[in-house]
Amino acid sequence: MDAFMLGVVSSLLATAITVVGGWLLSVRSRQWPVALLSRLTGLGVHHVFPHQRQASQVLAAELTRARWVHVLAGRGNELTRDGFAALWQTAGDRLDNVQVLLPDPDLGPDSWLSRREAEMRRVDLGFSPGMLAEQVRINAAYLAEVASHRERVSLRFYDLPNLHRVIVTDNVAYLTMYRQSEHGRDSPCVLARRPGLMYDYALLLFTTAWEHSRPAP
């Protein structure tokens, strides 16, 4: 009987250790201290994605619920993909406005875009001089075509340090902090909810850049 009870207790203990260990190692469980601290401090950080690309599915779902969307992108590749397709389709109906900022591709070798390209060439041998600017032009042409069919979509160019990707809606903000030695998709991305200091900061970043931008031709 004692051996049987010892076996039961041992099994229960092993199960508990497995469950607790799995919980401690899970991504979700590692986020709850962040959310708790954020609520206590007023930061409003809901989740931290180790890599921006991991936020894509959550972002796509948020875009289907948004009333307005503001985007500041490093080059804009994601804007032409499936995650944003529903946004362009509904921009003339459900959405109040969509404002998009891309780096100015026509300012030459002294621009902030060129400096970002130089950083990327150190870690990605496929980046030839002028390639990043050309990618921005292609994505801008795509968005200009969308805007020609959706009057609530606006595109402008900025010439500011290429340090963030910012996507803000009426409910949430996604803020990616670019690292010098990584592509934006591999950099960490913060999901902040409104109200909160981080949401306000992301909105301020976008608003400041928008006010100092120029209309796309």
Salt bridges, closest charged atoms under 4 A:
GLU62 OE2 - ARG65 NH2 3.35
GLU62 OE2 - ARG193 NH2 3.44
GLU78 OE1 - ARG165 NH1 2.47
ASP96 OD2 - ARG67 NH2 3.52
ASP104 OD2 - ARG214 NE 2.48
ASP106 OD1 - ARG137 NE 3.16
ASP106 OD2 - ARG214 NH2 3.59
GLU117 OE1 - ARG121 NH1 3.14
GLU119 OE1 - ARG116 NH1 3.15
ASP124 OD2 - HIS183 NE2 2.76
GLU134 OE1 - ARG137 NH1 3.42
GLU145 OE2 - HIS149 NE2 3.00
GLU182 OE1 - ARG179 NH1 3.29
ASP186 OD1 - ARG53 NH1 2.25
